[in-house]
């Protein structure tokens, strides 16, 4: 019944205790259902009153790459990214920052992004360029990711 809340877009209930929320996320992982992972991306919100909810969501969607493999996990994120905006812009940026810090993952992600439509490519490129501008020394990997996307798309 609580998993139904995700499907209905009502995951974050202000009265829900963090322990109950963590239990719900655990049930989602056990279900091995990619539709529930898609729904989790819709639950991100830059206005979370308690950042623990967002961090738990983040760890759960990242774990989906272990459940489904990098390719499927990243494809779910790529599919859901436009639906996260504008209400979860900061979370989308943070997910990209985490991807850039993962050597194998960023290469897989860049390749998958290069195979998407130009709107999604531009969206991802903007996130990556923004991160690089904010902290060039911390995101040296941004150049690598941008190169992969540009080489495969001819941009």
Helices and strands as residue ranges (DSSP letters): H 2-7, H 18-31, H 34-43, H 51-68, H 70-84, H 89-100, H 103-114, H 118-134, H 141-153
